[in-house]
Amino acid sequence: MTRQLISFDWAIKNEEIKDEFQAKGLLEAKETLDVLKLSKTERIAYDQHQKSLRHDASNYQSTYILGRVEGKEEGIEIGKEEGKEEIAINLLQSNLMSIAQIAQITGLTVEQVTALKASLEENPAD
């Protein structure tokens, strides 16, 4: 505890915080003090750099979130399409409906159902 007080006392008197000081909060205070000691030109450049870093971080986060949302939506759409195809395959295998009826029920096109039927005929084990 005494060592921490000495570090604070020395830092206040000398307007400097040494890297070896370990009192809680002193390293953050050192960073702030270092910025405050910059010239006006350096300070403007520093502030612009910090603003740029925040902007980049925000863009990265926004892009990441947007990518996740779009990926999730795409996954849902793929799942729906696969579900429609699975239903169509089951109906084709039952031989109870025409291709047009299966297309109407599943929402697939006649061409898609026809392609599924051809695929089943080529690979009956699937």
Secondary structure, 3 states (H helix, E strand, C coil): CHHHHHHHHHHHHHCCCCCCCCCCCHHHHHHHHHHHCCCHHHHHHHHHHHHHHHHHHHHHHHHHHHHHHHHHHHHHHHHHHHHHHHHHHHHHHHCCCCHHHHHHHHCCCHHHHHHHHHHHHHCCCC
